[in-house]
Amino acid sequence: MAKGCHHLLRGKRRETKYTHGFSSSEMESLTRVCEALLPPLPLNSLEGTAKDGQSNKAIEYFQMASGSQYPVPDEVAETVVKRGFFEAVMLVKGLLRVLSSRLGTLLLCGFLCFGDKWPYIYKFSEISLEKREKILQYWFRNRFLTPVRLGFLFIKILCLYVFFSQVHINPLSLT
């Protein structure tokens, strides 16, 4: 039956190495942005149990799903490089490079990047999830940060597209 279906619907992950060219610090920042856009659900936030009282594995798998899981950030970076205009690619790479440093995070995030332990200024990837969500909400509402808004709107659209267009069958849901 697998031979008869379309090759895009088979649900296999890419076996080759990604060729997006993002550095590890840029990928770390992109991973944290994707996690802030699609955070994992808190445990027991969905009420779903099987008939015999055991929790449903499909609901648990859905609760653990996040935008920071393995293929999503790499696929977003790959899509940015392959499908984006040159200016969009440079904007996204520049923003992620700025967010990968402490000084750049201070410039873009303001006081939300401060912590109470040494070093007192955190990188974007070291900030808590709640603060990262507030930072992204501020960026999307602010008029004066238009290049930042455009770059992260591009990341947001691609992150949501990649996350919700994944086609793979979880073996836990078949039982």
N, C-alpha and C positions, 0 to 999 in steps of 0.2 A: 504494500500500500504506500510506502514511503517513496517508491520510485515513480508513482503516478502523480504525485502532487507537485505543485510549482516549487521551484528551487528557493524562492524567497519565503515560502510558508513552512519550510522544514524545521525551522526553529533552532538551527545550529548556530553556535557562536563562531566568531571568526577565529580561525586557527593560526593565522599569520600574525606577525608582529605589527603593531600600529606604527604608522609612518607620519604622525602629525607633527613631530618636531618640537613639542612642548617640553620644557625642562621639568625635572622632578619637583622643583619648588612651585612652578606654574601649575603643574598637575595637582599638587597638594591644595593650592588655593582654589582651583576649579572644583576639586572634589568637595571641599567645604562649602562652596557656593551651591553646588548641586544638592548637598545635604540640607542646606538651609531652605532651598526651594521645595524639596520633597523630603521632609523629615520622617523618620520612622514613627509609627503610631505608638502611643504609650500602651503598656501592657494592660489588658482587661478593659480597653476602651470600646471594644466591639463585643457585644453580647452574642456569642455563638457557641453553642455546645451541641455535641452529637446527642442522639436519642438515649444512649446508655450513660450519659453523664460525663464522658471524656470530652476534652476540648477538641474542636475541629482543627485538624492540621492545616487545612487550606486557609482558614482565618488567621492562624498563627503565622503562616508564611507571608500572608498579606500584611500583617502588622509589622513584621520584621523588614519588609521591603523598604528600601530607601534610595534616594538619588545618589548616594555615595557608594553604592555597591559596585563591584568590579567593572562590568562592561559599560556602565552609563557614562562616567567621566571620560573614559577613553573614546567612546563613540561620539560624545559631544565634541571633543577636541578634533577628532578625525573629520566630523561633519563641518566644523568651523573652517578647517583648512581646505577641504575639498569643495565645499559648496559656497563658502562665503566670498565676498568681494575682497580684494587685496586690502582695502582700507579697513574693512570690518575685522579681518584677521589681525592686522597690526594693532587695532584698537583693543581687541580682546587680549592679545598677547601682552600689550603694554599694561593694561589694567591688572592682569594677573601677576605680572612681574612687580608692579607697584605694591600689590597686596601681599606679595611674598616677603616683603621687608617690613621691619618695624616702623621706620620713618614714613614709608608710603601708607601703611595702615593708619598711622596717626593722622596723616594729611586727609585721607579719604573717610575715615570712620570717626574721627573726633575723639571725644572723651570716653566712648564706649570701649575703646581698646585698652584702657587703663585697668590694671589689676592691683592686688594688694601684696603680691609676692614679687621677688626679683626675677627677671627684669620687669619693671613696672609697666612697660609698654609691650603688649603682645602682638604677634603677627596675626593676620586674619584667620589662619588655620588653628591658632591656639585659643581664640575667643570662644566662649560658650555658645551653644546653639541658640539660646534665647536672644543673646545680644546680636548674633549674626542675623537673625530674622529681623530684629529691629533696624539694623543697619541697612539691610536690603529694602525694607519698607521705606526708610528715609530716602534712599537713593531713587526709588521709583516715584516718590512724591515731589522731590525737589526739582525746581525749574532751572536752577543755576548750574546743576551738574548734568547738563544735557549729554555730553559725550559719555559720561559714566552710565547714564540711563540707557543710552543706545546700546552700549556694549553689553550691559547686563540684561537688557531686554532680549538681545540676540541669544545670549547664553540661556536665558529662561525659556525661550521658545524651543530651542534645540534640546534642552534638558527634558522638558515635558514631552516633546516629540519622541525622543529616544526611549524614555522610560515607558511611555504608554504604547509604543509600537513594538515592544519586545514580544516575540512570539516564541515561547518555549514552554513545554509542558512540564509542570512540576510533578515528579513521581509521587509525592505525597497526596496530591489531589486525585490520583487515580484509584486510591484504595477506598 
